[in-house]
Amino acid sequence: MALRNDPSAKKIIRGYKANERPLRFHLDEDSYEIEAVDDHWYEPNAEYFKVKTTDEKVYLLRYDEHE
């Protein structure tokens, strides 16, 4: 499985709120359902999720509530 670290990831988590995990995200024109969160960590200005989608792809998502 390849890990996609897309620069637009900071804008793709939809419906995410504190103390919850992302359920889906949008990238370009596609929507992806998240099957599992494999890792989750914090940095001073953002929160990150390493996720696996239902089609077995792995993505690194960045959530920044200030953007």
DOLO-565227 format. One record per residue (C-alpha): residue in one letter; z, y, x; residue number from 1; chain. Coordinates in Angstrom, 3 decimals. Each point is the difference from the previous one (the first is absolute). Layout:
REM DOLO-565227
{aa=A | Z=Z | Y=Y | X=X | i=NUM | ch=A}
...
REM end
This chain:
REM DOLO-565227
{aa=M | Z=0.000 | Y=0.000 | X=0.000 | i=1 | ch=A}
{aa=A | Z=-0.934 | Y=3.393 | X=1.346 | i=2 | ch=A}
{aa=L | Z=2.341 | Y=2.949 | X=-0.343 | i=3 | ch=A}
{aa=R | Z=-1.734 | Y=3.088 | X=-1.306 | i=4 | ch=A}
{aa=N | Z=1.636 | Y=3.199 | X=1.092 | i=5 | ch=A}
{aa=D | Z=-2.030 | Y=2.529 | X=-1.943 | i=6 | ch=A}
{aa=P | Z=0.560 | Y=3.737 | X=0.653 | i=7 | ch=A}
{aa=S | Z=-0.214 | Y=0.659 | X=-3.745 | i=8 | ch=A}
{aa=A | Z=2.913 | Y=-2.389 | X=-0.624 | i=9 | ch=A}
{aa=K | Z=2.357 | Y=2.957 | X=-0.379 | i=10 | ch=A}
{aa=K | Z=-1.595 | Y=0.712 | X=-3.368 | i=11 | ch=A}
{aa=I | Z=-0.519 | Y=-3.427 | X=-1.481 | i=12 | ch=A}
{aa=I | Z=3.315 | Y=-1.199 | X=-1.399 | i=13 | ch=A}
{aa=R | Z=0.035 | Y=0.623 | X=-3.742 | i=14 | ch=A}
{aa=G | Z=3.107 | Y=-0.052 | X=-2.155 | i=15 | ch=A}
{aa=Y | Z=2.397 | Y=-0.472 | X=2.911 | i=16 | ch=A}
{aa=K | Z=3.513 | Y=1.403 | X=-0.375 | i=17 | ch=A}
{aa=A | Z=3.149 | Y=-0.326 | X=2.104 | i=18 | ch=A}
{aa=N | Z=1.623 | Y=-3.460 | X=0.046 | i=19 | ch=A}
{aa=E | Z=-3.160 | Y=-1.655 | X=-1.310 | i=20 | ch=A}
{aa=R | Z=-2.821 | Y=-1.810 | X=1.684 | i=21 | ch=A}
{aa=P | Z=-3.656 | Y=0.915 | X=-0.513 | i=22 | ch=A}
{aa=L | Z=-1.836 | Y=-2.212 | X=-2.490 | i=23 | ch=A}
{aa=R | Z=-3.558 | Y=1.194 | X=0.588 | i=24 | ch=A}
{aa=F | Z=-1.956 | Y=2.571 | X=1.949 | i=25 | ch=A}
{aa=H | Z=-3.406 | Y=1.651 | X=-0.067 | i=26 | ch=A}
{aa=L | Z=-2.298 | Y=0.273 | X=2.989 | i=27 | ch=A}
{aa=D | Z=-3.363 | Y=1.667 | X=-0.385 | i=28 | ch=A}
{aa=E | Z=-1.268 | Y=-1.218 | X=-3.379 | i=29 | ch=A}
{aa=D | Z=1.938 | Y=-3.284 | X=0.005 | i=30 | ch=A}
{aa=S | Z=3.394 | Y=-0.929 | X=-1.405 | i=31 | ch=A}
{aa=Y | Z=2.126 | Y=-2.692 | X=1.666 | i=32 | ch=A}
{aa=E | Z=2.876 | Y=-1.989 | X=-1.509 | i=33 | ch=A}
{aa=I | Z=2.819 | Y=-0.679 | X=2.443 | i=34 | ch=A}
{aa=E | Z=1.176 | Y=-3.601 | X=0.167 | i=35 | ch=A}
{aa=A | Z=2.751 | Y=0.469 | X=2.614 | i=36 | ch=A}
{aa=V | Z=1.702 | Y=2.625 | X=2.140 | i=37 | ch=A}
{aa=D | Z=0.238 | Y=-1.627 | X=3.439 | i=38 | ch=A}
{aa=D | Z=1.813 | Y=2.889 | X=1.694 | i=39 | ch=A}
{aa=H | Z=1.473 | Y=3.375 | X=-0.891 | i=40 | ch=A}
{aa=W | Z=1.346 | Y=2.738 | X=2.296 | i=41 | ch=A}
{aa=Y | Z=0.849 | Y=3.682 | X=0.108 | i=42 | ch=A}
{aa=E | Z=-0.905 | Y=2.811 | X=2.343 | i=43 | ch=A}
{aa=P | Z=1.265 | Y=3.590 | X=-0.276 | i=44 | ch=A}
{aa=N | Z=-2.948 | Y=1.230 | X=-2.072 | i=45 | ch=A}
{aa=A | Z=-1.297 | Y=-3.129 | X=-1.695 | i=46 | ch=A}
{aa=E | Z=0.622 | Y=-3.494 | X=-1.268 | i=47 | ch=A}
{aa=Y | Z=-2.252 | Y=-2.925 | X=0.985 | i=48 | ch=A}
{aa=F | Z=-0.881 | Y=-3.300 | X=-1.654 | i=49 | ch=A}
{aa=K | Z=-1.899 | Y=-2.926 | X=1.482 | i=50 | ch=A}
{aa=V | Z=-1.432 | Y=-1.705 | X=-3.080 | i=51 | ch=A}
{aa=K | Z=-2.145 | Y=-2.993 | X=-0.892 | i=52 | ch=A}
{aa=T | Z=-2.392 | Y=0.358 | X=-2.918 | i=53 | ch=A}
{aa=T | Z=-0.940 | Y=-2.671 | X=-2.516 | i=54 | ch=A}
{aa=D | Z=-3.259 | Y=-0.527 | X=1.920 | i=55 | ch=A}
{aa=E | Z=2.055 | Y=-0.917 | X=3.139 | i=56 | ch=A}
{aa=K | Z=-0.738 | Y=3.206 | X=1.955 | i=57 | ch=A}
{aa=V | Z=2.749 | Y=1.846 | X=1.885 | i=58 | ch=A}
{aa=Y | Z=0.371 | Y=3.799 | X=-0.080 | i=59 | ch=A}
{aa=L | Z=2.363 | Y=2.524 | X=1.513 | i=60 | ch=A}
{aa=L | Z=0.898 | Y=2.637 | X=-2.590 | i=61 | ch=A}
{aa=R | Z=1.712 | Y=3.328 | X=0.650 | i=62 | ch=A}
{aa=Y | Z=1.943 | Y=1.851 | X=-2.689 | i=63 | ch=A}
{aa=D | Z=0.873 | Y=3.663 | X=0.533 | i=64 | ch=A}
{aa=E | Z=1.502 | Y=1.653 | X=-3.059 | i=65 | ch=A}
{aa=H | Z=-0.757 | Y=3.459 | X=1.438 | i=66 | ch=A}
{aa=E | Z=-3.769 | Y=-0.503 | X=0.062 | i=67 | ch=A}
REM end
